[in-house]
Amino acid sequence: MTIEPLYVVDTNALIWYLTNARKLGSQARSIFAAAERGDTMLVLSAITIAELYYADKKFRLFTDFQQLFRRLQAAPYFRFAPFQADHVLDFDEHGKIPEMHDRIIAGLARRLEAPLVTSDPEIHDAEIVVAVW
């Protein structure tokens, strides 16, 4: 597998990486390992961070979310990307993806011309971005 210089990461992939879950796909696992080695950068949408927060509140995934947030912020291989109002204009272009948050995350990957680390079959099937798992 060729490692790209940049990937966008969706929420489930991030959760499964952070919790060391077996659900994490083999390509996704390789991408996270490459990032830890400094071979690639991982971009997290503000929406991904918001979904991570709500998943933590719902399922109590992490002991201290603020500490986790600071750890992600300090990691040299993660970069945060904002969601801006004009990104809503991409929604029509991503109509094959039914869920709004997924459209936002896929839109970020499209704008950055970066593969999206996701297991979501609707994103894979939409073929708007290169989706890897």
GISULSUL-V142847 format. One line per field, one symbol per residue. phi: phi as a letter, one per 40 degrees, with the letter a starting at -180 (. if undefined). burial: 1 if it has 9 or more other ideal C-beta (glycine too) atoms within 8 Angstrom, else 0. Layout:
# GISULSUL-V142847
phi: ???
burial: ???
This chain:
# GISULSUL-V142847
phi: .ccccabcbcccccdcccbfcccccccccccccccccgcabbbbcdccccccdcccccbfcbcaccccdccccccccbbcbcbbdccdccdccbccbccdccccccccccccfbcbcabccccdccfcbcbba
burial: 0010011111111111110000011011111101100001111111111011101100000000100110010000110110000010011001001000111111111101011111110111010110111
